[in-house]
Amino acid sequence: MFVPGLIARKRDGGALSAEEWRGLVAAVADGGLPEYQLSALLMAVYFRGLTPDETAALTDAMCASGARLAFGPAAPPRLDKHSTGGVGDKVSLVLAPIVSALGVWVPMMSGRGLGHTGGTLDKLESIPGFRTGLTLAEATAQVERIGCALFGQTAEIAPADRRMYAMRDATSTVECIPLIASSIMSKKLAEGLSGLVLDVKTGSGAFLPDADRGLDLAQTMIALGAARGCPTVALVTAMDRPLGRACGNALEVEEAIHALRGEGPDDLMRVTEALAAEMLVLAGRCATAADAVAACRAVVASGAAARQFQRIIEAQGGNPAVVDDPAALPQAHAVALFRAPRRGVVARVDPRRVGQGVIALGGGRAKVDDRIDPTVGFVISAKPGDLVDARQPLATVFARDDDGLAIGLAALAEALTVADEAPVALPLVSHRVTTTGVEVLGNGTGGD
């Protein structure tokens, strides 16, 4: 395999065969492809794209580069949910206990924070003792025992993707639809799933802010899943404002616990229920989305969802007492209110700036090896369209010290705008995408 020739062909707009992609991915997995050649290949793909056949070949090769979760033929349906990333997006922490409490197995492999967006693993690790680094054997055994495991990508799963993803991050080639799709689907297909639900974010805080590109990504992943026996459905949801109120690791876990006890913010619950309903219908547990939403609400109201989260936490070495008393989570040392600068309407709560503010406080990574402070972040009570008075509290900053408070207040001053009027917010859930096409759900007013 003459790698420079393959790079040149891709650079010039040509396509590589499935056999050539298998060879390249094998070289990535075993370290035989130098970083300078991998970075050149990724840049060529970024600018030239991949054909559908190439995207499929890359996905298959990366999935085959490692091991897979294996469940017996009598196993219940196995479903997962994947989000393309957002600010305040703690849906996985609420959805996984709800769906698994309803009899669907949820082997949920998640990631860490990327750029301005938070990561499910970082949030879970703010629970004292919680271990996300499960082996495949441990994850499989836990799913079989309690119906759910929340874990990170191991060295056993799609090792070529681990190296390729790190190089994409280093070479600014993350935002490439074929590379995103093949990365996500190679890992999800390795989970041994019966079906997959995608939460594709759109708006100013999304990795792909443009709705058309988000739909393109959704359709690409749906086609990959369908062709490999994993029925896949996508919902397009809003990320032009943070989801829920809490932004920051321990703060988001606390909000997720309140949600599992029936006290979650309305927007968080609506997105969670919409995604959970798709999972339950795909799994054959409910006939309609309306039936599924009712089942979700019942399992929360009964306390079963919160108890399931306790079981998951205990199984993975964490302190299950946090579900009964979220004060057992790590707490910030300094707290301050952010107040409205004037009377008017909240015109904007910029999720990207909020996410960057969490990183500046120490709650995210500016470099790969940065340590995260799980206690810091924001709780933002204001939503676009709210009428507010001058000096009215709009948010709370949680920081390490007084210097952190100043950083957080400055970030909120940039992120929150009060004006005479507010633009129309994106619909919370705007589209449903399946193999049959795109269904428009949103009404354009910020509602369902």
C-alpha positions in Angstrom: 0.0 0.0 0.0 1.6 3.3 -1.2 0.1 5.8 1.2 1.3 9.0 -0.6 -0.6 7.8 -3.7 -3.8 7.3 -1.7 -3.5 10.7 -0.1 -2.9 12.3 -3.5 -5.9 10.6 -5.0 -8.1 11.8 -2.2 -6.6 15.3 -2.4 -7.5 15.4 -6.1 -11.1 14.3 -5.5 -10.8 10.6 -6.2 -12.3 7.8 -4.2 -10.5 5.0 -2.3 -11.7 1.4 -2.4 -13.0 -0.5 0.6 -9.8 -2.6 0.6 -7.7 0.6 0.6 -9.7 2.0 3.6 -9.2 -1.3 5.4 -5.5 -1.1 4.9 -5.3 2.5 6.0 -7.4 1.9 9.2 -5.3 -1.2 10.1 -2.2 1.0 9.8 -3.8 3.6 12.0 -4.8 1.0 14.6 -1.4 -0.5 14.9 0.5 2.8 14.7 2.0 2.0 11.3 0.7 5.2 9.7 2.8 8.2 10.7 1.0 11.2 12.1 2.0 13.4 9.2 0.4 11.1 6.7 -2.7 10.6 8.8 -3.1 14.4 9.2 -2.6 14.9 5.4 -5.3 12.2 4.7 -7.7 13.8 7.2 -7.3 17.2 5.6 -7.8 15.8 2.1 -11.1 14.2 3.3 -12.1 17.4 5.1 -11.9 19.4 1.8 -12.9 16.6 -0.7 -15.4 14.6 1.4 -16.1 10.9 1.0 -18.6 9.1 -1.2 -21.3 7.1 0.6 -19.4 3.9 -0.2 -16.2 5.3 1.2 -18.0 6.4 4.4 -19.4 2.9 4.8 -16.0 1.3 4.2 -14.3 3.6 6.7 -17.1 2.9 9.3 -16.8 -0.9 8.8 -13.0 -0.8 9.0 -12.9 1.2 12.2 -15.6 -1.0 13.9 -13.7 -4.1 12.8 -10.4 -2.7 14.2 -11.5 -3.7 17.8 -13.8 -5.9 19.8 -17.6 -5.6 20.3 -20.1 -6.1 23.1 -21.7 -9.5 22.6 -25.1 -10.4 24.1 -26.9 -13.7 23.8 -29.8 -14.3 21.3 -32.3 -14.2 24.2 -31.2 -10.8 25.4 -33.8 -8.0 25.6 -33.7 -5.1 23.0 -30.5 -3.0 23.4 -30.8 0.7 22.6 -28.5 3.7 22.9 -28.8 7.4 22.4 -26.0 9.7 21.0 -25.9 13.5 21.1 -23.8 15.6 18.8 -23.0 17.8 21.8 -24.3 20.8 23.5 -24.2 23.1 26.6 -26.2 22.0 29.6 -27.0 18.7 27.8 -27.4 16.3 30.6 -30.0 14.2 28.8 -28.1 11.0 29.0 -28.0 11.1 32.8 -31.8 11.2 32.9 -32.7 9.1 29.8 -30.6 6.0 30.6 -32.1 5.3 34.0 -35.6 6.0 32.7 -35.4 3.7 29.6 -33.5 0.9 31.4 -36.1 1.0 34.3 -38.7 0.2 31.6 -37.0 -3.0 30.6 -34.7 -1.9 27.7 -31.0 -2.6 28.0 -28.9 0.5 27.6 -25.2 0.0 27.0 -24.3 3.7 26.8 -20.8 4.5 25.7 -20.2 8.2 26.0 -17.4 10.8 25.7 -15.7 13.6 27.5 -16.1 17.3 26.9 -15.0 18.6 23.5 -14.5 22.2 22.7 -17.2 24.3 24.4 -19.5 21.3 25.0 -19.7 19.2 28.1 -19.1 15.5 28.3 -21.2 12.8 29.9 -18.1 11.0 31.4 -16.9 14.2 33.1 -20.3 14.7 34.6 -20.5 11.2 35.9 -17.0 11.4 37.4 -18.1 14.3 39.5 -20.1 11.6 41.5 -17.6 10.5 44.3 -16.1 7.2 43.3 -17.9 6.8 40.0 -15.8 4.7 37.6 -16.4 5.2 33.8 -13.4 3.1 32.6 -15.2 -0.3 32.4 -13.8 -3.1 30.3 -16.0 -4.6 27.7 -16.5 -7.7 30.0 -17.5 -5.4 32.9 -19.9 -3.3 30.8 -21.5 -6.4 29.3 -21.9 -8.1 32.8 -23.4 -4.9 34.3 -25.9 -4.5 31.4 -27.0 -8.1 31.8 -27.3 -7.7 35.6 -29.1 -4.3 36.0 -29.9 -3.3 32.4 -27.6 -0.3 32.0 -23.9 0.7 32.0 -22.5 4.2 31.5 -18.9 3.9 30.3 -16.3 5.4 28.1 -14.7 4.1 24.9 -12.1 1.5 25.9 -8.9 0.5 24.1 -10.8 -2.6 23.0 -13.5 -0.7 21.0 -12.6 0.9 17.6 -9.0 1.6 18.5 -8.4 3.2 15.1 -11.1 5.7 15.8 -9.4 6.7 19.1 -6.2 7.7 17.2 -8.0 9.2 14.3 -10.3 11.3 16.5 -7.4 12.7 18.5 -5.7 13.7 15.2 -8.9 15.3 13.9 -9.1 17.4 17.0 -5.4 18.4 16.6 -5.8 19.3 12.9 -9.1 21.1 13.0 -10.9 18.5 10.9 -13.6 17.6 13.5 -16.4 19.3 11.6 -16.5 17.0 8.6 -19.7 15.0 8.2 -18.3 11.8 6.8 -15.7 11.7 9.5 -18.2 12.5 12.3 -20.6 9.9 11.0 -18.1 7.1 10.7 -16.6 7.9 14.1 -19.9 7.8 15.9 -21.4 4.8 14.1 -18.2 2.6 14.3 -18.5 2.9 18.1 -22.2 2.5 18.3 -22.2 -0.5 16.0 -19.6 -2.1 18.3 -22.1 -2.0 21.2 -24.2 -4.8 19.8 -27.3 -2.6 19.6 -30.8 -3.4 18.4 -31.4 0.3 17.6 -30.0 3.8 18.0 -31.5 7.2 18.5 -29.6 10.3 17.6 -29.9 13.8 19.1 -28.6 16.2 16.4 -28.1 19.6 17.8 -28.6 22.8 15.7 -28.2 26.4 16.5 -25.4 28.7 17.6 -24.1 26.4 20.3 -24.0 23.2 18.1 -20.9 21.9 16.4 -22.9 22.1 13.2 -25.0 25.2 13.7 -26.6 25.1 10.3 -29.8 23.0 10.2 -29.2 21.6 6.7 -25.8 20.2 7.7 -27.3 18.7 10.8 -29.9 17.0 8.7 -27.2 15.7 6.3 -25.3 14.2 9.3 -28.5 12.6 10.6 -29.3 11.0 7.2 -25.7 9.8 6.8 -25.8 8.0 10.1 -29.3 6.6 9.6 -28.3 5.1 6.3 -25.2 3.5 7.9 -27.2 2.0 10.8 -30.0 0.7 8.5 -27.6 -1.0 6.2 -26.0 -2.8 9.2 -29.1 -4.0 11.0 -29.3 -1.2 13.5 -32.4 0.8 12.9 -31.6 4.4 13.6 -33.8 7.5 14.2 -32.7 11.1 14.7 -34.4 14.1 16.3 -33.0 17.6 15.6 -33.1 19.7 18.8 -32.3 23.3 19.6 -28.9 24.4 20.9 -29.4 28.2 20.4 -29.6 28.4 24.2 -28.4 26.0 27.0 -30.6 23.0 27.8 -32.0 23.2 31.3 -30.6 25.5 33.9 -27.3 23.9 35.1 -24.0 24.1 33.1 -21.1 22.5 34.7 -20.4 18.9 35.8 -21.6 18.4 39.4 -24.3 21.1 38.8 -25.7 19.1 35.9 -25.7 15.8 37.8 -27.7 17.6 40.5 -30.2 18.8 38.0 -30.4 15.3 36.4 -31.2 13.9 39.9 -34.0 16.5 40.3 -35.3 15.5 36.9 -35.4 11.8 37.9 -37.4 12.8 40.9 -39.9 14.7 38.8 -38.5 18.1 39.4 -36.6 18.8 36.2 -36.8 21.9 34.0 -39.5 21.7 31.3 -37.1 22.0 28.3 -34.8 19.2 29.6 -37.8 16.9 30.3 -39.4 17.5 26.9 -36.1 16.7 25.0 -35.5 13.7 27.2 -39.0 12.3 26.8 -38.9 12.8 23.0 -35.7 10.8 22.7 -36.7 8.2 25.2 -40.0 7.7 23.4 -38.1 6.9 20.1 -36.0 4.4 22.0 -39.0 2.7 23.5 -40.9 2.5 20.2 -37.8 1.1 18.4 -37.4 -1.5 21.2 -41.0 -2.6 20.8 -41.8 -1.7 24.4 -44.4 0.9 23.4 -46.7 1.1 20.3 -46.7 4.9 20.0 -44.6 7.9 21.1 -47.5 9.1 23.2 -47.6 5.8 25.1 -43.9 5.9 25.6 -44.0 9.5 27.0 -46.7 8.3 29.5 -44.5 5.4 30.5 -41.5 7.6 31.1 -43.6 9.9 33.3 -45.0 7.0 35.2 -41.5 5.5 35.9 -40.3 8.9 37.2 -43.4 9.5 39.3 -43.1 6.0 40.9 -39.5 6.6 41.9 -38.2 3.7 39.8 -36.1 5.9 37.6 -34.3 7.5 40.5 -33.7 4.0 42.1 -32.3 2.8 38.8 -29.8 5.6 38.8 -28.8 4.6 42.3 -28.2 1.1 41.1 -26.0 2.3 38.2 -24.0 4.5 40.5 -23.4 1.8 43.0 -22.5 -0.8 40.4 -19.8 1.6 39.0 -18.3 2.4 42.4 -20.0 5.7 43.1 -21.8 6.9 46.1 -25.6 6.2 45.5 -26.5 8.5 48.4 -26.2 11.5 46.0 -29.6 10.6 44.6 -31.2 11.1 48.0 -29.0 14.0 48.9 -27.3 15.9 46.0 -25.4 17.9 48.6 -23.1 14.8 48.8 -21.8 16.0 45.4 -18.7 18.2 45.5 -19.5 21.8 46.1 -18.0 25.1 44.9 -16.2 27.4 47.4 -17.5 30.7 46.0 -20.9 31.7 44.8 -22.3 34.9 43.3 -25.4 36.2 41.6 -25.4 37.6 38.1 -28.1 40.4 37.8 -29.9 41.9 34.8 -28.1 45.1 33.6 -31.4 46.7 32.7 -35.1 46.2 32.5 -36.2 44.5 29.3 -36.4 41.1 27.6 -33.8 38.4 27.7 -32.8 38.5 24.0 -30.0 35.9 24.1 -28.3 33.3 26.3 -25.4 32.3 24.1 -24.6 28.6 24.7 -21.2 28.8 23.1 -20.1 31.6 25.4 -21.6 29.9 28.4 -19.6 26.7 27.6 -16.4 28.7 27.1 -17.1 30.3 30.5 -17.3 26.9 32.2 -13.9 26.0 30.7 -12.5 29.3 31.9 -13.7 28.5 35.4 -11.8 25.2 35.3 -14.8 23.0 34.5 -13.6 21.9 31.1 -10.3 21.3 29.2 -8.4 23.8 27.2 -5.7 21.1 26.8 -6.1 17.3 26.7 -4.3 16.8 30.0 -6.1 19.6 32.0 -7.7 18.5 35.2 -11.4 19.4 35.6 -12.9 21.1 38.7 -16.3 19.3 38.9 -17.8 22.0 41.2 -17.7 25.1 38.9 -20.2 26.4 36.4 -23.4 28.3 36.1 -27.1 27.9 37.0 -29.0 30.1 34.6 -32.6 30.7 35.4 -33.3 33.1 32.6 -34.5 32.0 29.1 -34.8 34.0 25.9 -38.1 35.9 25.9 -38.3 36.3 29.7 -39.3 39.8 30.9 -36.9 41.0 33.6 -36.3 44.0 35.8 -33.1 45.8 36.3 -30.9 44.1 38.9 -33.1 40.9 38.9 -31.0 37.8 39.4 -30.7 35.9 36.1 -28.0 33.3 37.0 -25.6 32.0 39.7 -21.8 31.6 39.3 -20.1 28.7 41.1 -16.3 29.1 41.3 -13.2 28.1 43.1 -12.5 31.5 44.5 -13.2 35.3 44.1 -11.0 35.4 41.0 -13.2 32.7 39.5 -16.3 34.6 40.3 -15.0 37.6 38.4 -14.3 35.3 35.4 -17.7 33.8 35.6 -19.5 37.1 35.9 -17.6 38.5 32.9 -18.6 35.4 30.8 -22.2 35.8 31.7 -22.1 39.5 30.8 -21.1 38.4 27.3 -23.5 35.5 27.1 -26.7 37.1 28.4 -28.2 40.0 26.5 -31.2 42.0 27.7 -32.8 44.2 25.1 -36.2 45.7 24.1 -37.2 42.5 22.2 -36.0 39.0 21.6 -35.6 37.1 18.4 -37.7 33.9 17.9 -36.1 30.9 19.4 -35.5 27.7 17.6 -38.2 25.0 18.1 -37.0 22.7 20.9 -37.5 19.6 18.8 -37.7 20.6 15.1 -37.3 17.5 12.9 -37.6 13.7 13.0 -35.5 11.9 10.6 -35.8 8.2 9.5 -35.0 6.1 6.5 -38.2 7.4 4.9 -37.3 11.0 5.1 -37.5 14.2 7.2 -40.6 15.2 9.2 -40.9 18.8 10.3 -42.1 18.9 14.0 -41.3 22.4 15.2 -43.6 25.3 14.9 -40.9 28.0 14.8 -41.8 29.5 18.1 -39.5 27.7 20.5 -42.2 25.1 21.4 -42.6 21.4 20.4 
